[in-house]
Amino acid sequence: MVNENDQPIGVMLADSNPLVLSAMSEIFESDPRFSLVATSATAEGFLGTVMRVPVNVGVIDWNLPVLGGAKLIEVLREQVNAPRLVVYGEDSADLPRLAMTAGAAGFAPRSGEIDNLLATCADVAAGKMV
């Protein structure tokens, strides 16, 4: 699945854990549906990049330093060309609801299958709420 222009889905990843960030980078780089645009270990780094570079979908850790996921989503909601966001986090009772209430377009649990994360991102890029 690719977007409406038959171009790969531009994805940016943000996670404070370097191992998770590296693993997610490899996963997205190996899937032809996606084009990995950039990565960041902080919310501020993510924000700075997506303000300059077109990104379709952002995959963010809810607990990103320093702003955190909720504040990052709040700031991006006010931007015209902001990416649609998928929160990749612990599958606690409240986190999926909190992420969606904040304005995320999707949630994928860290304990889930890799294919679930990729499918969630593809669906979000297609305009769905997941």
C-alpha positions in Angstrom: 0.0 0.0 0.0 1.3 3.4 -0.9 -0.2 6.8 -0.7 -2.4 8.4 -3.4 0.6 9.6 -5.4 2.1 6.1 -5.6 5.0 7.4 -3.5 6.2 5.7 -0.4 4.8 7.0 2.9 7.2 9.4 4.4 7.8 8.4 8.1 9.6 10.0 10.9 10.4 8.1 14.1 10.9 9.5 17.6 11.9 7.4 20.6 14.2 8.1 23.5 15.5 4.5 23.5 18.3 4.2 21.0 17.8 0.5 20.6 14.1 0.9 19.9 14.8 3.7 17.5 17.4 1.7 15.6 15.2 -1.4 15.4 12.2 0.7 14.1 14.4 2.4 11.6 15.5 -1.0 10.1 11.9 -2.2 10.0 10.6 0.9 8.2 13.6 1.0 5.8 13.0 -2.6 4.8 9.3 -2.1 3.9 8.8 -0.7 0.4 5.5 1.1 1.5 7.6 3.5 3.6 10.4 6.0 3.2 12.2 6.8 6.4 12.7 10.5 6.4 14.4 11.0 9.8 14.7 9.9 13.4 14.9 11.8 16.7 15.5 11.0 20.3 13.5 14.0 21.6 10.2 15.7 21.0 11.9 18.9 20.2 14.1 17.3 17.5 11.0 15.7 16.0 9.2 19.0 16.0 12.1 20.9 14.4 12.4 18.3 11.6 8.7 18.0 10.7 8.4 21.8 10.5 11.1 21.8 7.7 10.7 18.5 6.0 7.4 16.9 4.6 6.5 13.8 6.6 3.2 11.9 6.2 3.3 9.8 9.4 5.2 10.3 12.7 5.7 7.4 15.1 6.4 8.7 18.5 7.1 7.4 22.0 4.5 8.9 24.5 7.3 9.5 27.0 9.6 11.5 24.7 11.9 14.0 26.5 11.4 16.9 27.2 8.0 17.9 26.0 6.4 14.4 26.0 4.0 13.0 23.5 0.9 14.8 24.7 2.4 18.3 24.4 4.1 17.4 21.0 0.7 16.3 19.6 -0.9 19.5 21.0 1.7 21.7 19.3 1.5 19.8 16.0 -2.4 20.0 15.9 -2.0 23.7 15.3 0.3 23.2 12.2 -1.2 23.0 8.7 1.1 20.4 7.2 1.8 18.4 10.4 2.2 14.6 10.0 -0.5 12.3 11.3 0.8 10.7 14.5 0.9 7.1 15.8 1.8 6.7 19.4 4.0 3.6 20.0 3.8 2.9 23.7 3.1 0.6 26.5 -0.3 -1.0 26.3 -1.6 0.3 29.6 -5.3 0.8 30.3 -5.2 4.5 29.7 -2.5 5.2 27.2 -4.4 4.4 24.0 -7.3 6.6 25.1 -5.0 9.4 26.3 -3.1 9.4 22.9 -6.3 9.5 20.9 -7.8 12.2 23.1 -4.7 14.3 22.6 -5.1 14.1 18.9 -3.1 11.1 17.7 -4.4 9.3 14.7 -3.3 5.9 15.9 -1.9 3.8 18.7 0.3 0.7 18.4 1.4 -1.2 21.5 5.1 -1.9 22.0 4.2 -5.5 23.0 2.4 -6.0 19.6 3.6 -7.6 16.4 5.8 -5.6 14.0 3.2 -6.1 11.3 0.6 -4.4 13.4 2.8 -1.3 13.7 3.4 -1.2 10.0 -0.3 -1.8 9.2 -1.3 0.9 11.7 1.0 3.4 10.0 -0.3 2.5 6.5 -3.9 2.9 7.7 -3.1 6.3 9.4 -1.4 7.5 6.2 -4.6 6.5 4.3 -6.6 8.8 6.6 -7.9 6.2 9.1 -8.0 6.5 12.9 -6.6 3.3 14.3 
